[in-house]
Amino acid sequence: MSEKEKMLAGEWYDANFDESLDVERMKAKDLCFELNHIQPSDKEARLKIIGKLLNYEPKSIELLSPFQTDYGYNIFLGEDIFINHDCYFMDGGKIFIGDHVFIGPSCGLYTAVHPLEYKERNIGLEKALPIHIESNVWLGANVVVLPGVTIGEGSVIGAGSVVAKDIPSNVLAVGTPAKPIQDINNK
């Protein structure tokens, strides 16, 4: 298996010394740079770059700059998505975002896991686990979502929270680690 195939399968792979992954990361970084330097009022040009970055044209997205991602092609967006300023999607693993999702400023979605033992970590090994954010979710400012997490439909994650474990549907979750503190009546 290639390093990319291992990455996409959620297996340990060499993230640092694989030339094809380096090329793909550099392409995404160049597209993010271009996106982040287009005037906010030039929506057509911005959507064109977003389409190149994701390898498809998302339906009804507002993505505010600056924005960063590693690959772009591992991000799958539903409809009516709002992504505020200063977000970073570390998409070695797939990131699935449902419809009508609001992502506050300075949020990070991180799919990478590194070995705990420094000898393995120092040789560049990592694996990437998917993130699932279901429809009608709101992530407050500075939320961190860790690898392998699912956030259930209709939930709200309070500002500054770190989501380390799955969050059920229709709850307000806050803290580090984020825990449900209130049900939300989304009937």
MDTraj code that builds the backbone (N, CA, C; nanometers):
import mdtraj as md
import numpy as np

residues = "MET SER GLU LYS GLU LYS MET LEU ALA GLY GLU TRP TYR ASP ALA ASN PHE ASP GLU SER LEU ASP VAL GLU ARG MET LYS ALA LYS ASP LEU CYS PHE GLU LEU ASN HIS ILE GLN PRO SER ASP LYS GLU ALA ARG LEU LYS ILE ILE GLY LYS LEU LEU ASN TYR GLU PRO LYS SER ILE GLU LEU LEU SER PRO PHE GLN THR ASP TYR GLY TYR ASN ILE PHE LEU GLY GLU ASP ILE PHE ILE ASN HIS ASP CYS TYR PHE MET ASP GLY GLY LYS ILE PHE ILE GLY ASP HIS VAL PHE ILE GLY PRO SER CYS GLY LEU TYR THR ALA VAL HIS PRO LEU GLU TYR LYS GLU ARG ASN ILE GLY LEU GLU LYS ALA LEU PRO ILE HIS ILE GLU SER ASN VAL TRP LEU GLY ALA ASN VAL VAL VAL LEU PRO GLY VAL THR ILE GLY GLU GLY SER VAL ILE GLY ALA GLY SER VAL VAL ALA LYS ASP ILE PRO SER ASN VAL LEU ALA VAL GLY THR PRO ALA LYS PRO ILE GLN ASP ILE ASN ASN LYS".split()
xyz = np.array([
    [0.0832, -0.1193, 0.0000],
    [0.0000, 0.0000, 0.0000],
    [0.0872, 0.1250, 0.0000],
    [0.0409, 0.2262, -0.0708],
    [0.1117, 0.3538, -0.0680],
    [0.0837, 0.4237, 0.0650],
    [0.1631, 0.5239, 0.0961],
    [0.1406, 0.5986, 0.2202],
    [0.0036, 0.6663, 0.2169],
    [-0.0379, 0.7158, 0.1010],
    [-0.1698, 0.7778, 0.0893],
    [-0.2798, 0.6749, 0.1145],
    [-0.2661, 0.5557, 0.0599],
    [-0.3662, 0.4515, 0.0828],
    [-0.3745, 0.4150, 0.2304],
    [-0.2591, 0.4079, 0.2974],
    [-0.2579, 0.3811, 0.4412],
    [-0.3274, 0.4937, 0.5169],
    [-0.2987, 0.6179, 0.4776],
    [-0.3594, 0.7335, 0.5415],
    [-0.5115, 0.7270, 0.5310],
    [-0.5606, 0.7021, 0.4110],
    [-0.7047, 0.6996, 0.3876],
    [-0.7724, 0.5799, 0.4542],
    [-0.6957, 0.4742, 0.4813],
    [-0.7501, 0.3550, 0.5481],
    [-0.7426, 0.3648, 0.7007],
    [-0.6877, 0.4752, 0.7531],
    [-0.6771, 0.4906, 0.8979],
    [-0.5668, 0.4076, 0.9597],
    [-0.4654, 0.3713, 0.8793],
    [-0.3517, 0.2930, 0.9289],
    [-0.2322, 0.3856, 0.9513],
    [-0.1320, 0.3355, 1.0238],
    [-0.0098, 0.4133, 1.0435],
    [0.0576, 0.4351, 0.9084],
    [0.0993, 0.5583, 0.8845],
    [0.1663, 0.5923, 0.7592],
    [0.2735, 0.6968, 0.7869],
    [0.3629, 0.7129, 0.6919],
    [0.4710, 0.8099, 0.7030],
    [0.4244, 0.9419, 0.6431],
    [0.3930, 1.0367, 0.7292],
    [0.3386, 1.1650, 0.6843],
    [0.4471, 1.2619, 0.6382],
    [0.5692, 1.2434, 0.6853],
    [0.6725, 1.3435, 0.6605],
    [0.7606, 1.3175, 0.5386],
    [0.7793, 1.1957, 0.5039],
    [0.8804, 1.1666, 0.4023],
    [0.8225, 1.0999, 0.2785],
    [0.6958, 1.1219, 0.2512],
    [0.6337, 1.0683, 0.1307],
    [0.6189, 1.1812, 0.0298],
    [0.6873, 1.1682, -0.0826],
    [0.6913, 1.2763, -0.1810],
    [0.5537, 1.3091, -0.2388],
    [0.4722, 1.2071, -0.2667],
    [0.3410, 1.2342, -0.3259],
    [0.2504, 1.3086, -0.2283],
    [0.2560, 1.2752, -0.0987],
    [0.1776, 1.3487, 0.0005],
    [0.2300, 1.4908, 0.0176],
    [0.3624, 1.5075, 0.0101],
    [0.4198, 1.6427, 0.0164],
    [0.3669, 1.7297, -0.0975],
    [0.3604, 1.6729, -0.2177],
    [0.3103, 1.7470, -0.3338],
    [0.1642, 1.7849, -0.3126],
    [0.0834, 1.6921, -0.2621],
    [-0.0591, 1.7203, -0.2399],
    [-0.0789, 1.8251, -0.1305],
    [0.0007, 1.8184, -0.0240],
    [-0.0094, 1.9193, 0.0822],
    [0.0305, 2.0570, 0.0293],
    [0.1351, 2.0615, -0.0522],
    [0.1797, 2.1903, -0.1060],
    [0.0751, 2.2492, -0.1996],
    [0.0092, 2.1658, -0.2790],
    [-0.0983, 2.2134, -0.3667],
    [-0.2093, 2.2756, -0.2828],
    [-0.2495, 2.2084, -0.1743],
    [-0.3554, 2.2604, -0.0875],
    [-0.3113, 2.3902, -0.0198],
    [-0.1875, 2.3968, 0.0245],
    [-0.1389, 2.5189, 0.0897],
    [-0.1347, 2.6352, -0.0093],
    [-0.0939, 2.6075, -0.1336],
    [-0.0958, 2.7127, -0.2368],
    [-0.2376, 2.7616, -0.2633],
    [-0.3342, 2.6685, -0.2696],
    [-0.4734, 2.7080, -0.2922],
    [-0.5281, 2.7857, -0.1726],
    [-0.4932, 2.7453, -0.0513],
    [-0.5354, 2.8210, 0.0666],
    [-0.4748, 2.9613, 0.0651],
    [-0.3490, 2.9714, 0.0275],
    [-0.2844, 3.1032, 0.0181],
    [-0.3593, 3.1910, -0.0816],
    [-0.3898, 3.1338, -0.1967],
    [-0.4631, 3.2085, -0.2988],
    [-0.6009, 3.2506, -0.2473],
    [-0.6729, 3.1583, -0.1864],
    [-0.8048, 3.1876, -0.1306],
    [-0.7969, 3.2987, -0.0271],
    [-0.6972, 3.2919, 0.0590],
    [-0.6841, 3.3873, 0.1690],
    [-0.6391, 3.5257, 0.1229],
    [-0.6027, 3.5386, -0.0048],
    [-0.5603, 3.6682, -0.0578],
    [-0.6549, 3.7229, -0.1639],
    [-0.7675, 3.6590, -0.1819],
    [-0.8714, 3.7114, -0.2715],
    [-0.9614, 3.8019, -0.1890],
    [-1.0008, 3.9131, -0.2470],
    [-1.0898, 4.0046, -0.1753],
    [-1.2180, 3.9322, -0.1339],
    [-1.2643, 3.9553, -0.0113],
    [-1.3873, 3.8906, 0.0354],
    [-1.5073, 3.9185, -0.0549],
    [-1.5104, 4.0325, -0.1204],
    [-1.6237, 4.0679, -0.2066],
    [-1.6238, 3.9920, -0.3393],
    [-1.5108, 3.9293, -0.3752],
    [-1.5026, 3.8554, -0.5024],
    [-1.5460, 3.7107, -0.4788],
    [-1.6754, 3.6942, -0.4548],
    [-1.7303, 3.5626, -0.4176],
    [-1.7112, 3.4585, -0.5275],
    [-1.7215, 3.4990, -0.6523],
    [-1.7059, 3.4044, -0.7635],
    [-1.5650, 3.3450, -0.7662],
    [-1.4640, 3.4299, -0.7526],
    [-1.3257, 3.3811, -0.7515],
    [-1.2996, 3.2930, -0.6299],
    [-1.3566, 3.3295, -0.5156],
    [-1.3388, 3.2500, -0.3938],
    [-1.4006, 3.1114, -0.4109],
    [-1.5215, 3.1054, -0.4656],
    [-1.5872, 2.9761, -0.4864],
    [-1.5092, 2.8883, -0.5839],
    [-1.4488, 2.9500, -0.6834],
    [-1.3679, 2.8746, -0.7802],
    [-1.2484, 2.8082, -0.7104],
    [-1.1807, 2.8820, -0.6232],
    [-1.0664, 2.8265, -0.5502],
    [-1.1131, 2.7194, -0.4518],
    [-1.2246, 2.7436, -0.3830],
    [-1.2776, 2.6431, -0.2905],
    [-1.3084, 2.5141, -0.3656],
    [-1.3653, 2.5247, -0.4854],
    [-1.3932, 2.4068, -0.5679],
    [-1.2663, 2.3314, -0.6043],
    [-1.1607, 2.4030, -0.6381],
    [-1.0321, 2.3385, -0.6691],
    [-0.9750, 2.2701, -0.5449],
    [-0.9876, 2.3363, -0.4312],
    [-0.9323, 2.2828, -0.3070],
    [-1.0024, 2.1542, -0.2655],
    [-1.1363, 2.1506, -0.2757],
    [-1.2139, 2.0353, -0.2309],
    [-1.2343, 1.9291, -0.3392],
    [-1.2046, 1.9627, -0.4627],
    [-1.2280, 1.8770, -0.5795],
    [-1.3760, 1.8607, -0.6115],
    [-1.4588, 1.9515, -0.5643],
    [-1.6003, 1.9578, -0.6002],
    [-1.6511, 2.0958, -0.5604],
    [-1.7665, 2.1345, -0.6128],
    [-1.8245, 2.2637, -0.5794],
    [-1.9304, 2.2452, -0.4706],
    [-1.9015, 2.2925, -0.3500],
    [-2.0001, 2.2787, -0.2432],
    [-2.1216, 2.3677, -0.2696],
    [-2.2344, 2.3269, -0.2134],
    [-2.3579, 2.4029, -0.2305],
    [-2.3739, 2.5001, -0.1147],
    [-2.3879, 2.6255, -0.1466],
    [-2.4147, 2.7332, -0.0513],
    [-2.3217, 2.7293, 0.0703],
    [-2.1985, 2.7712, 0.0465],
    [-2.0988, 2.7796, 0.1533],
    [-2.0549, 2.9247, 0.1677],
    [-2.0325, 2.9639, 0.2924],
    [-1.9627, 3.0890, 0.3201],
    [-1.8428, 3.0523, 0.4044],
    [-1.7246, 3.0721, 0.3479],
    [-1.5993, 3.0374, 0.4136],
    [-1.5177, 3.1654, 0.4223],
    [-1.4947, 3.2124, 0.5438],
    [-1.4217, 3.3372, 0.5645],
    [-1.2724, 3.3093, 0.5809],
    [-1.1924, 3.3957, 0.5266],
    [-1.0466, 3.3819, 0.5357],
    [-0.9965, 3.4455, 0.6645],
    [-0.8806, 3.3992, 0.7131],
    [-0.8005, 3.2926, 0.6557],
    [-0.8535, 3.1537, 0.6913],
    [-0.8228, 3.0590, 0.6042],
    [-0.8601, 2.9187, 0.6199],
    [-0.7405, 2.8352, 0.5792],
    [-0.7188, 2.7256, 0.6506],
    [-0.6092, 2.6342, 0.6182],
    [-0.6576, 2.4902, 0.6222],
    [-0.5996, 2.4085, 0.5358],
    [-0.6223, 2.2649, 0.5370],
    [-0.4983, 2.1962, 0.4823],
    [-0.4863, 2.0661, 0.5056],
    [-0.3695, 1.9920, 0.4581],
    [-0.3861, 1.9394, 0.3157],
    [-0.5046, 1.8891, 0.2841],
    [-0.5263, 1.8273, 0.1535],
    [-0.6489, 1.8840, 0.0820],
    [-0.7544, 1.9102, 0.1529],
    [-0.8770, 1.9620, 0.0927],
    [-0.9701, 1.8541, 0.0421],
    [-0.9159, 1.7554, -0.0260],
    [-0.9996, 1.6515, -0.0879],
    [-1.0627, 1.5558, 0.0128],
    [-1.0240, 1.5651, 0.1391],
    [-1.0835, 1.4805, 0.2427],
    [-1.1919, 1.5532, 0.3222],
    [-1.2369, 1.6686, 0.2725],
    [-1.3421, 1.7460, 0.3384],
    [-1.4695, 1.7315, 0.2568],
    [-1.5764, 1.6872, 0.3221],
    [-1.7045, 1.6634, 0.2546],
    [-1.8116, 1.7468, 0.3235],
    [-1.8594, 1.8496, 0.2526],
    [-1.9513, 1.9469, 0.3097],
    [-2.0925, 1.9279, 0.2582],
    [-2.1890, 1.9405, 0.3472],
    [-2.3288, 1.9435, 0.3084],
    [-2.3649, 2.0808, 0.2539],
    [-2.4925, 2.1160, 0.2649],
    [-2.5416, 2.2445, 0.2141],
    [-2.5532, 2.3454, 0.3273],
    [-2.5463, 2.4728, 0.2884],
    [-2.5635, 2.5838, 0.3828],
    [-2.4643, 2.5755, 0.4990],
    [-2.3377, 2.5845, 0.4652],
    [-2.2292, 2.5760, 0.5632],
    [-2.1700, 2.7147, 0.5839],
    [-2.1438, 2.7492, 0.7089],
    [-2.0745, 2.8731, 0.7421],
    [-1.9497, 2.8390, 0.8213],
    [-1.8338, 2.8821, 0.7709],
    [-1.7053, 2.8596, 0.8374],
    [-1.6420, 2.9968, 0.8605],
    [-1.6261, 3.0341, 0.9856],
    [-1.5773, 3.1661, 1.0220],
    [-1.4250, 3.1757, 1.0060],
    [-1.3703, 3.2917, 1.0370],
    [-1.2276, 3.3216, 1.0206],
    [-1.1377, 3.2275, 1.1011],
    [-1.0176, 3.2064, 1.0486],
    [-0.9075, 3.1397, 1.1198],
    [-0.9307, 2.9931, 1.1532],
    [-1.0039, 2.9216, 1.0696],
    [-1.0250, 2.7789, 1.0945],
    [-0.9188, 2.6949, 1.0232],
    [-0.8853, 2.5820, 1.0846],
    [-0.7888, 2.4876, 1.0272],
    [-0.8492, 2.3481, 1.0324],
    [-0.8593, 2.2850, 0.9156],
    [-0.9094, 2.1489, 0.9041],
    [-0.7925, 2.0587, 0.8670],
    [-0.7409, 1.9831, 0.9630],
    [-0.6312, 1.8892, 0.9393],
    [-0.6935, 1.7610, 0.8844],
    [-0.6967, 1.7496, 0.7528],
    [-0.7779, 1.6467, 0.6872],
    [-0.6982, 1.5305, 0.6290],
    [-0.6028, 1.4771, 0.7050],
    [-0.5421, 1.3514, 0.6632],
    [-0.6483, 1.2418, 0.6612],
    [-0.7368, 1.2455, 0.7595],
    [-0.8563, 1.1611, 0.7616],
    [-0.9731, 1.2404, 0.7067],
    [-1.0801, 1.1717, 0.6761],
    [-1.1956, 1.2396, 0.6169],
    [-1.2706, 1.3205, 0.7225],
    [-1.3195, 1.4359, 0.6803],
    [-1.4010, 1.5229, 0.7638],
    [-1.5351, 1.5375, 0.6943],
    [-1.6396, 1.4882, 0.7602],
    [-1.7756, 1.4945, 0.7060],
    [-1.8543, 1.5987, 0.7845],
    [-1.9122, 1.6950, 0.7133],
    [-1.9899, 1.8006, 0.7761],
    [-2.1269, 1.8034, 0.7093],
    [-2.2327, 1.7873, 0.7896],
    [-2.3691, 1.7831, 0.7383],
    [-2.4194, 1.9188, 0.6928],
    [-2.5507, 1.9294, 0.6767],
    [-2.6149, 2.0522, 0.6306],
    [-2.6361, 2.1493, 0.7463],
    [-2.6373, 2.2783, 0.7120],
    [-2.6713, 2.3851, 0.8073],
    [-2.5813, 2.3823, 0.9309],
    [-2.4509, 2.3742, 0.9071],
    [-2.3535, 2.3716, 1.0167],
    [-2.2860, 2.5077, 1.0246],
    [-2.2761, 2.5616, 1.1468],
    [-2.2060, 2.6872, 1.1743],
    [-2.0782, 2.6520, 1.2489],
    [-1.9656, 2.6988, 1.1964],
    [-1.8361, 2.6752, 1.2610],
    [-1.7784, 2.8116, 1.2961],
    [-1.7606, 2.8359, 1.4261],
    [-1.7152, 2.9655, 1.4752],
    [-1.5692, 2.9929, 1.4425],
    [-1.5236, 3.1145, 1.4749],
    [-1.3857, 3.1518, 1.4438],
    [-1.2841, 3.0687, 1.5221],
    [-1.1712, 3.0465, 1.4585],
    [-1.0548, 2.9816, 1.5196],
    [-1.0811, 2.8391, 1.5657],
    [-1.1686, 2.7680, 1.4951],
    [-1.1925, 2.6266, 1.5268],
    [-1.0904, 2.5386, 1.4556],
    [-1.0565, 2.4277, 1.5185],
    [-0.9655, 2.3306, 1.4592],
    [-1.0277, 2.1926, 1.4588],
    [-1.0282, 2.1293, 1.3414],
    [-1.0734, 1.9911, 1.3270],
    [-0.9490, 1.9093, 1.2939],
    [-0.9090, 1.8211, 1.3851],
    [-0.7804, 1.7526, 1.3754],
    [-0.7998, 1.6023, 1.3642],
    [-0.7633, 1.5437, 1.2512],
    [-0.7797, 1.4001, 1.2323],
    [-0.6531, 1.3200, 1.2649],
    [-0.5400, 1.3841, 1.2844],
    [-0.4131, 1.3133, 1.3014],
    [-0.3915, 1.2652, 1.4441],
    [-0.3404, 1.1422, 1.4542],
    [-0.2980, 1.0818, 1.5803],
    [-0.1516, 1.0446, 1.5631],
    [-0.0703, 1.0768, 1.6630],
    [0.0717, 1.0429, 1.6592],
    [0.1022, 0.9402, 1.7675],
    [0.2053, 0.8581, 1.7469],
    [0.2411, 0.7589, 1.8483],
    [0.2797, 0.8251, 1.9808],
    [0.2483, 0.7596, 2.0904],
    [0.2887, 0.8109, 2.2211],
    [0.4387, 0.7949, 2.2424],
    [0.4975, 0.6870, 2.1895],
    [0.6408, 0.6630, 2.2053],
    [0.7192, 0.7526, 2.1086],
    [0.8101, 0.8324, 2.1624],
    [0.8785, 0.9318, 2.0805],
    [0.9627, 0.8722, 1.9679],
    [1.0145, 0.7517, 1.9840],
    [1.0953, 0.6934, 1.8757],
    [1.0108, 0.6731, 1.7507],
    [0.8871, 0.6264, 1.7680],
    [0.7971, 0.6102, 1.6526],
    [0.7492, 0.7456, 1.6021],
    [0.7206, 0.8363, 1.6940],
    [0.6748, 0.9696, 1.6558],
    [0.7838, 1.0435, 1.5785],
    [0.9085, 1.0288, 1.6211],
    [1.0195, 1.1006, 1.5571],
    [1.0482, 1.0545, 1.4146],
    [1.0049, 0.9344, 1.3772],
    [1.0265, 0.8916, 1.2387],
    [0.9126, 0.9355, 1.1463],
    [0.8146, 1.0072, 1.2032],
    [0.7106, 1.0656, 1.1194],
    [0.5828, 0.9860, 1.1080],
    [0.5666, 0.8831, 1.1910],
    [0.4439, 0.8039, 1.1810],
    [0.3240, 0.8805, 1.2348],
    [0.2119, 0.8637, 1.1693],
    [0.0835, 0.9114, 1.2196],
    [-0.0258, 0.8292, 1.1551],
    [-0.1461, 0.8398, 1.2104],
    [-0.2633, 0.7851, 1.1443],
    [-0.3724, 0.8897, 1.1548],
    [-0.4702, 0.8767, 1.0687],
    [-0.5750, 0.9775, 1.0612],
    [-0.7109, 0.9106, 1.0772],
    [-0.7893, 0.9614, 1.1720],
    [-0.9220, 0.9066, 1.1997],
    [-1.0272, 1.0090, 1.1598],
    [-1.1370, 0.9650, 1.1022],
    [-1.2369, 1.0592, 1.0499],
    [-1.3099, 1.1360, 1.1595],
    [-1.3601, 1.2510, 1.1215],
    [-1.4463, 1.3336, 1.2060],
    [-1.5809, 1.3447, 1.1356],
    [-1.6890, 1.3291, 1.2122],
    [-1.8254, 1.3436, 1.1595],
    [-1.8965, 1.4522, 1.2387],
    [-1.9387, 1.5563, 1.1697],
    [-2.0199, 1.6612, 1.2302],
    [-2.1531, 1.6566, 1.1577],
    [-2.2563, 1.6134, 1.2287],
    [-2.3865, 1.5935, 1.1655],
    [-2.4570, 1.7273, 1.1421],
    [-2.5708, 1.7247, 1.0757],
    [-2.6433, 1.8455, 1.0365],
    [-2.6889, 1.9273, 1.1570],
    [-2.7018, 2.0583, 1.1326],
    [-2.7571, 2.1535, 1.2298],
    [-2.6739, 2.1675, 1.3565],
    [-2.5439, 2.1469, 1.3442],
    [-2.4520, 2.1625, 1.4566],
    [-2.3934, 2.3035, 1.4530],
    [-2.3681, 2.3582, 1.5709],
    [-2.2999, 2.4862, 1.5841],
    [-2.1789, 2.4650, 1.6735],
    [-2.0598, 2.4968, 1.6211],
    [-1.9363, 2.4960, 1.6994],
    [-1.9047, 2.6405, 1.7354],
    [-1.8992, 2.6726, 1.8642],
    [-1.8635, 2.8071, 1.9071],
    [-1.7179, 2.8374, 1.8755],
    [-1.6755, 2.9582, 1.9066],
    [-1.5387, 3.0014, 1.8786],
    [-1.4365, 2.9139, 1.9501],
    [-1.3247, 2.8903, 1.8844],
    [-1.2094, 2.8205, 1.9430],
    [-1.2393, 2.6781, 1.9869],
    [-1.3317, 2.6110, 1.9211],
    [-1.3586, 2.4706, 1.9524],
    [-1.2542, 2.3837, 1.8836],
    [-1.2090, 2.2822, 1.9534],
    [-1.1158, 2.1829, 1.9006],
    [-1.1905, 2.0497, 1.8933],
    [-1.1873, 1.9865, 1.7750],
    [-1.2474, 1.8545, 1.7565],
    [-1.1341, 1.7575, 1.7260],
    [-1.1229, 1.6533, 1.8079],
    [-1.0116, 1.5585, 1.7973],
    [-1.0466, 1.4398, 1.7069],
    [-0.9457, 1.3608, 1.6695],
    [-0.9639, 1.2510, 1.5744],
    [-1.0686, 1.1490, 1.6188],
    [-1.1454, 1.1015, 1.5217],
    [-1.2389, 0.9925, 1.5433],
    [-1.3701, 1.0313, 1.6085],
    [-1.3955, 1.1596, 1.6259],
    [-1.5131, 1.2067, 1.6995],
    [-1.6332, 1.2255, 1.6063],
    [-1.7529, 1.1971, 1.6599],
    [-1.8800, 1.2303, 1.5945],
    [-1.9561, 1.3252, 1.6845],
    [-2.0072, 1.4333, 1.6248],
    [-2.0939, 1.5270, 1.6966],
    [-2.2337, 1.5105, 1.6388],
    [-2.3279, 1.4733, 1.7237],
    [-2.4630, 1.4401, 1.6806],
    [-2.5435, 1.5598, 1.6324],
    [-2.6432, 1.5290, 1.5522],
    [-2.7283, 1.6302, 1.4895],
    [-2.7908, 1.7233, 1.5921],
    [-2.7907, 1.8532, 1.5577],
    [-2.8574, 1.9539, 1.6383],
    [-2.7835, 1.9957, 1.7638],
    [-2.6636, 1.9467, 1.7845],
    [-2.5897, 1.9812, 1.9059],
    [-2.5147, 2.1123, 1.8907],
    [-2.4844, 2.1729, 2.0044],
    [-2.4073, 2.2968, 2.0122],
    [-2.2871, 2.2690, 2.1017],
    [-2.1701, 2.3094, 2.0543],
    [-2.0479, 2.2944, 2.1327],
    [-2.0043, 2.4339, 2.1760],
    [-1.9965, 2.4563, 2.3076],
    [-1.9637, 2.5875, 2.3619],
    [-1.8221, 2.6312, 2.3282],
    [-1.8050, 2.7624, 2.3199],
    [-1.6765, 2.8231, 2.2857],
    [-1.5650, 2.7696, 2.3749],
    [-1.4512, 2.7428, 2.3146],
    [-1.3330, 2.6991, 2.3868],
    [-1.3319, 2.5534, 2.4280],
    [-1.4311, 2.4776, 2.3885],
    [-1.4392, 2.3364, 2.4278],
    [-1.3454, 2.2497, 2.3449],
    [-1.3046, 2.1379, 2.4033],
    [-1.2253, 2.0376, 2.3341],
    [-1.3095, 1.9104, 2.3275],
    [-1.3460, 1.8708, 2.2055],
    [-1.4319, 1.7543, 2.1862],
    [-1.3421, 1.6333, 2.1635],
    [-1.3277, 1.5519, 2.2686],
    [-1.2391, 1.4364, 2.2642],
    [-1.3149, 1.3052, 2.2464],
    [-1.4472, 1.3082, 2.2733],
    [-1.5309, 1.1887, 2.2602],
    [-1.6601, 1.2272, 2.1904],
    [-1.7292, 1.1260, 2.1389],
    [-1.8551, 1.1500, 2.0680],
    [-1.9523, 1.2294, 2.1551],
    [-2.0277, 1.3169, 2.0884],
    [-2.1307, 1.3973, 2.1530],
    [-2.2646, 1.3540, 2.0942],
    [-2.3645, 1.3231, 2.1789],
    [-2.4945, 1.2801, 2.1255],
    [-2.5678, 1.3952, 2.0562],
    [-2.6778, 1.3632, 1.9915],
    [-2.7604, 1.4628, 1.9237],
    [-2.8335, 1.5508, 2.0243],
    [-2.8602, 1.6736, 1.9816],
    [-2.9481, 1.7667, 2.0531],
    [-2.9067, 1.7951, 2.1972],
    [-2.7777, 1.8248, 2.2160],
    [-2.7293, 1.8645, 2.3483],
    [-2.6389, 1.9864, 2.3349],
    [-2.6283, 2.0605, 2.4443],
    [-2.5252, 2.1621, 2.4596],
    [-2.4114, 2.0948, 2.5341],
    [-2.2919, 2.0961, 2.4754],
    [-2.1744, 2.0356, 2.5381],
    [-2.0674, 2.1429, 2.5529],
    [-2.0034, 2.1458, 2.6689],
    [-1.8997, 2.2452, 2.6959],
    [-1.7871, 2.1809, 2.7745],
    [-1.6729, 2.2481, 2.7749],
    [-1.5623, 2.2103, 2.8621],
    [-1.4500, 2.1381, 2.7921],
    [-1.3507, 2.1032, 2.8767],
    [-1.2329, 2.0317, 2.8313],
    [-1.2114, 1.9142, 2.9242],
    [-1.2511, 1.7949, 2.8839],
    [-1.3156, 1.7600, 2.7569],
    [-1.4641, 1.8009, 2.7575],
    [-1.5177, 1.8221, 2.6392],
    [-1.6575, 1.8638, 2.6255],
    [-1.7499, 1.7541, 2.6756],
    [-1.8470, 1.7959, 2.7569],
    [-1.9478, 1.7029, 2.8095],
    [-2.0851, 1.7677, 2.7961],
    [-2.1869, 1.6877, 2.7655],
    [-2.3227, 1.7426, 2.7582],
    [-2.3663, 1.7971, 2.8939],
    [-2.4224, 1.9197, 2.8928],
    [-2.4719, 1.9781, 3.0179],
    [-2.6206, 2.0115, 3.0108],
    [-2.6771, 2.0065, 2.8889],
    [-2.8178, 2.0434, 2.8735],
    [-2.8719, 1.9812, 2.7459],
    [-2.9946, 1.9317, 2.7528],
    [-3.0630, 1.8868, 2.6324],
    [-3.1174, 2.0083, 2.5573],
    [-3.1260, 1.9947, 2.4255],
    [-3.1835, 2.0980, 2.3403],
    [-3.3078, 2.0399, 2.2758],
    [-3.4207, 2.1087, 2.2885],
    [-3.5466, 2.0630, 2.2274],
    [-3.5498, 2.1091, 2.0832],
    [-3.5106, 2.0218, 1.9919],
    [-3.5059, 2.0544, 1.8492],
    [-3.6229, 1.9907, 1.7734],
    [-3.7397, 1.9847, 1.8337],
    [-3.8542, 1.9224, 1.7689],
    [-3.9155, 2.0179, 1.6689],
])
top = md.Topology()
chain = top.add_chain()
for i, resn in enumerate(residues, 1):
    res = top.add_residue(resn, chain, resSeq=i)
    for name in ("N", "CA", "C"):
        top.add_atom(name, md.element.get_by_symbol(name[0]), res)
traj = md.Trajectory(xyz[None], top)
